[in-house]
Amino acid sequence: MLYLLISLPITNRNIYFMSKYLIKFIVIILLVFSSSCFKDVIDNEISKVSSNEIDEIVSYLDLKSYPTTIQTTEIPIVGWHGIQEGNLNKSRFEEAQEAGININYTHHTHIDSVQKSLDIAKDLGMKILIFCPELIKDPINTVLRFMDHPANGGYFIIDEPVASSISTYKPLVRTIESIDSTHFCYINLLPNQFSATDLGTIDYKQYINRYIIEIPLKVLSFDHYPVINTSISPVWYENLEIIREEANKNNIPFWAFGLTTSHLEYPVPNLNHLRLQVYSNLLYGAKGIQYFTYWTLKSKRWDFNSGPIDVSGKRTEVFYYLQKINEEIQILSSIFLSSRVTKISHFGQIPKGTIEFDNPPYFIKSININGGNALVSEMENTENRFFIIQNSNLNKEIEIDIQTDSYTKIILKSGTIIPATLINERFKLIPGDIVIFMR
């Protein structure tokens, strides 16, 4: 078509004809180009590859003959709006523990309700993130009452404050920590989806940094729920980049979220959604995982639905997804808690604010990733280096063809450690899933 347009004689009629159809041609080209650029980000279509998962490939092995990871410390896992008042009993706490929750946050309406939660949690080895009106109104006596309780998991101060709130909460934190310096004051910050005007700062980095420095924070927490309808938030990974940078700069850990309760444009999560969120957080260096929410709340403002525990107190399908992902990450907790991220990059469509994957570490001889996007994290602790690949698509399976040196291991989901050379064929990663190479 372009050739025919160019070859027409130059006349007024033909100039009009050419301009009219040339614009149409350009629009078509732009539409085709844009659809190819955003295909992996929007990720509406489910696609599969023909290769097998690693667990299928090694199913012939006697895995009992190989070593396994050793779980020495648990990843902190917070159930936001967890076991509700009126349900504060041992069986409900055991149920939350069964789902993998080890820190329960409930908006207690009275100090005695906090006491009840703490006493139940103590017997199960769980912690309580303490909040009640008395913590704000009478912080001194409230902290004196609970500071030595073995189930004290910290003091909940505020959720999603703007920068102007620093002057309000700084004196409260100072008062609490002057009495109890062994437990942290928890403040959960806004995501980068908010404008600088909304935050009350020059930019998002300044907002984060002011809270870290001026409060000061002992743990950096933020919420950003990336699965929106059938897409991934285009600024989620940029948010993780900023949080990781500021946490490292100030030598404090950060905690991040997975969304477990549907509302507004956020869909009912499946296991892939949870894996995508939780593993991406951990691959960026998160040292704690939080879920919003554990119990589905009744709300006049939000259409909360389908959380792990529904409004009537019954388990939903999401409960079992939560249980599954928490089991997986605790098996690998020794890696995520002991290691620091040395490099984080993306393959395929490169999200805003991130860097493109270029060269693997020396023990990876070659690598090819086909079918979609991937997140690549390099970590190390005092003993080992780790090369971790995540399928960062919502629906697409990806295929990986990788060759390593003879000393490299693969850590399976069971925690079993096998020689990477046993995987001598291409393998697939389902959406959100990871593979860990260790050297």
NORDA-V294155 format. One record per residue. PHI is phi in whole degrees, 0 to 359 (* if undefined). PSI is psi as a letter, one per 40 degrees, with the letter a starting at -180 (* if undefined). OMEGA is omega in whole degrees, -180 to 180 (none if undefined). Layout:
PHI|PSI|OMEGA ; PHI|PSI|OMEGA
This chain:
*|d|180 ; 298|d|179 ; 297|d|-180 ; 297|d|179 ; 295|d|-178 ; 293|d|-174 ; 279|e|-179 ; 291|i|176 ; 298|i|-179 ; 279|g|174 ; 227|i|180 ; 301|d|-180 ; 296|d|-177 ; 287|d|176 ; 297|d|177 ; 299|d|-179 ; 299|d|-178 ; 296|d|-178 ; 295|d|-179 ; 297|d|-176 ; 276|d|176 ; 294|d|177 ; 298|d|178 ; 299|d|-179 ; 297|d|-179 ; 296|d|179 ; 300|d|179 ; 298|d|-180 ; 298|d|179 ; 296|d|179 ; 295|d|178 ; 296|d|-179 ; 297|d|-177 ; 294|d|180 ; 293|d|178 ; 288|d|-180 ; 291|d|-172 ; 258|e|-177 ; 303|d|-177 ; 285|d|180 ; 283|d|179 ; 290|d|168 ; 57|f|-180 ; 285|d|-174 ; 273|h|175 ; 275|h|178 ; 229|i|-178 ; 233|i|176 ; 246|i|-172 ; 273|e|-177 ; 285|i|-177 ; 262|i|171 ; 286|i|-177 ; 301|d|-179 ; 301|d|177 ; 288|d|-178 ; 295|d|-176 ; 261|e|-176 ; 297|e|180 ; 281|e|-176 ; 281|i|170 ; 271|g|-172 ; 292|e|180 ; 294|e|-178 ; 274|e|-178 ; 250|i|179 ; 289|i|179 ; 228|i|175 ; 292|i|179 ; 248|h|-180 ; 272|h|-179 ; 261|d|-179 ; 223|i|179 ; 276|i|169 ; 291|h|174 ; 299|h|-180 ; 232|h|-173 ; 260|h|171 ; 265|h|180 ; 288|h|-174 ; 48|g|-176 ; 280|b|-176 ; 296|h|-172 ; 273|i|174 ; 302|h|-172 ; 97|e|177 ; 232|f|-177 ; 279|g|178 ; 218|i|-174 ; 300|d|-177 ; 296|d|178 ; 290|d|177 ; 292|d|176 ; 296|d|178 ; 296|d|177 ; 297|d|177 ; 297|d|177 ; 297|d|178 ; 282|e|179 ; 101|e|179 ; 281|h|175 ; 241|e|173 ; 229|h|-179 ; 256|h|173 ; 247|h|176 ; 235|h|176 ; 281|g|-179 ; 293|h|-179 ; 267|e|-179 ; 208|i|-177 ; 298|d|179 ; 291|d|176 ; 292|d|174 ; 299|d|180 ; 303|d|-180 ; 298|d|178 ; 298|d|-180 ; 300|d|-177 ; 293|d|178 ; 291|d|-178 ; 298|d|-179 ; 303|d|-177 ; 292|e|-178 ; 255|e|-179 ; 77|f|178 ; 261|i|178 ; 238|i|177 ; 239|h|170 ; 276|h|-165 ; 281|h|167 ; 214|h|171 ; 199|i|-179 ; 305|d|-178 ; 295|d|179 ; 297|d|179 ; 275|d|-175 ; 282|d|-176 ; 221|g|-174 ; 298|d|-176 ; 297|d|-178 ; 290|d|178 ; 294|d|180 ; 293|d|178 ; 300|d|-180 ; 290|d|-170 ; 249|e|-170 ; 300|d|-177 ; 260|e|180 ; 287|h|-176 ; 297|e|-180 ; 263|e|179 ; 293|h|180 ; 254|e|-179 ; 124|i|-175 ; 243|h|180 ; 280|h|-176 ; 258|d|-175 ; 198|i|177 ; 248|h|173 ; 55|f|176 ; 281|i|172 ; 271|i|-174 ; 296|d|-178 ; 294|e|180 ; 281|e|-179 ; 303|d|-178 ; 295|d|179 ; 282|d|-171 ; 265|e|178 ; 299|d|178 ; 297|d|178 ; 295|d|178 ; 298|d|-180 ; 298|d|179 ; 296|d|-179 ; 299|d|-175 ; 285|e|174 ; 288|d|178 ; 265|d|-176 ; 231|h|-179 ; 267|e|-177 ; 269|e|178 ; 246|i|-174 ; 271|i|173 ; 264|h|-173 ; 265|h|172 ; 231|h|179 ; 260|h|-173 ; 264|i|-179 ; 289|i|175 ; 277|i|-179 ; 281|e|175 ; 286|e|180 ; 269|i|-179 ; 284|i|177 ; 300|d|178 ; 297|d|178 ; 296|d|-178 ; 285|d|-178 ; 83|f|179 ; 223|i|178 ; 294|d|179 ; 203|a|-176 ; 294|d|179 ; 300|d|180 ; 294|d|177 ; 302|d|180 ; 297|d|-175 ; 294|d|179 ; 296|d|179 ; 294|d|180 ; 299|d|-174 ; 278|d|-170 ; 277|d|-179 ; 293|d|-14 ; 272|i|-179 ; 278|i|173 ; 263|d|175 ; 225|h|179 ; 266|h|-180 ; 236|h|176 ; 213|i|176 ; 239|h|175 ; 209|h|-177 ; 261|h|-166 ; 277|d|-177 ; 273|h|-177 ; 241|h|-172 ; 56|b|180 ; 246|e|-177 ; 238|i|174 ; 255|h|179 ; 309|h|-175 ; 291|e|-179 ; 244|e|-179 ; 295|d|-178 ; 292|d|174 ; 298|d|177 ; 299|d|178 ; 297|d|178 ; 300|d|-178 ; 293|d|180 ; 299|d|180 ; 299|d|-179 ; 298|d|-177 ; 289|d|177 ; 296|d|179 ; 296|d|-178 ; 300|d|-176 ; 256|e|174 ; 57|f|175 ; 232|i|177 ; 283|i|172 ; 235|i|177 ; 245|i|-178 ; 227|i|-170 ; 245|i|162 ; 236|i|-179 ; 268|h|-178 ; 245|e|-180 ; 238|h|-179 ; 287|i|171 ; 192|i|-179 ; 48|b|-177 ; 273|e|-179 ; 270|h|-175 ; 284|i|171 ; 298|h|-174 ; 287|i|169 ; 253|a|-177 ; 297|d|178 ; 299|d|179 ; 300|d|-179 ; 292|d|178 ; 299|d|180 ; 304|d|-177 ; 291|d|-173 ; 292|d|-179 ; 291|d|176 ; 299|d|177 ; 302|d|-178 ; 292|d|179 ; 292|d|174 ; 276|e|176 ; 111|e|178 ; 301|i|179 ; 249|e|176 ; 205|i|-180 ; 239|h|-179 ; 233|i|180 ; 236|h|177 ; 244|h|-10 ; 247|i|173 ; 276|d|178 ; 261|h|179 ; 284|h|-175 ; 274|i|169 ; 277|h|-176 ; 214|h|175 ; 280|d|-176 ; 265|d|-175 ; 245|i|179 ; 268|f|-179 ; 299|h|178 ; 201|i|170 ; 63|f|173 ; 289|i|-179 ; 307|d|172 ; 246|h|-176 ; 282|i|-174 ; 298|d|180 ; 270|e|178 ; 93|e|-179 ; 262|i|177 ; 291|i|173 ; 248|i|178 ; 299|d|-179 ; 296|d|177 ; 305|d|-176 ; 283|d|172 ; 295|d|178 ; 300|d|179 ; 300|d|-177 ; 294|d|-177 ; 292|d|179 ; 293|d|176 ; 298|d|-179 ; 298|d|-174 ; 287|d|178 ; 288|d|175 ; 299|d|-178 ; 259|e|-173 ; 301|d|-178 ; 298|d|178 ; 284|d|-174 ; 291|d|-178 ; 277|d|-176 ; 266|e|-171 ; 256|i|172 ; 247|i|179 ; 280|h|178 ; 260|d|179 ; 199|h|177 ; 225|h|-176 ; 209|i|-176 ; 232|i|178 ; 245|i|179 ; 93|b|175 ; 284|h|-173 ; 268|h|-179 ; 297|i|179 ; 305|h|175 ; 80|e|-179 ; 244|i|179 ; 246|i|-179 ; 275|h|176 ; 296|h|178 ; 240|c|-176 ; 247|h|176 ; 284|i|176 ; 294|i|-172 ; 301|d|-175 ; 276|e|173 ; 261|h|-176 ; 286|d|178 ; 203|i|179 ; 208|h|174 ; 227|h|179 ; 241|h|-177 ; 234|i|169 ; 108|e|-178 ; 167|a|-174 ; 270|i|178 ; 213|i|172 ; 255|h|-177 ; 237|h|-179 ; 240|h|174 ; 249|h|-178 ; 232|i|173 ; 206|i|170 ; 235|a|-175 ; 290|e|-175 ; 246|d|-170 ; 221|i|169 ; 248|i|-178 ; 232|h|176 ; 238|h|-171 ; 241|h|179 ; 247|h|175 ; 241|h|169 ; 284|h|-174 ; 261|f|174 ; 257|i|176 ; 281|d|-173 ; 232|e|-173 ; 272|h|167 ; 279|i|174 ; 240|i|-179 ; 243|h|-177 ; 236|h|175 ; 242|h|-172 ; 223|i|176 ; 236|h|-178 ; 238|i|173 ; 281|i|-171 ; 287|e|-179 ; 266|e|-175 ; 282|i|179 ; 246|i|169 ; 242|h|176 ; 259|h|-179 ; 282|i|180 ; 299|d|178 ; 286|e|-175 ; 92|e|178 ; 290|h|-177 ; 250|h|-178 ; 235|i|175 ; 299|h|179 ; 296|d|-179 ; 293|e|176 ; 288|e|176 ; 264|g|-176 ; 255|f|178 ; 213|i|177 ; 295|i|176 ; 225|i|-179 ; 247|i|169 ; 242|h|177 ; 282|i|-175 ; 306|h|178 ; 85|e|-173 ; 279|i|-178 ; 229|i|168 ; 227|h|-176 ; 245|h|172 ; 255|h|-176 ; 234|h|179 ; 227|*|none
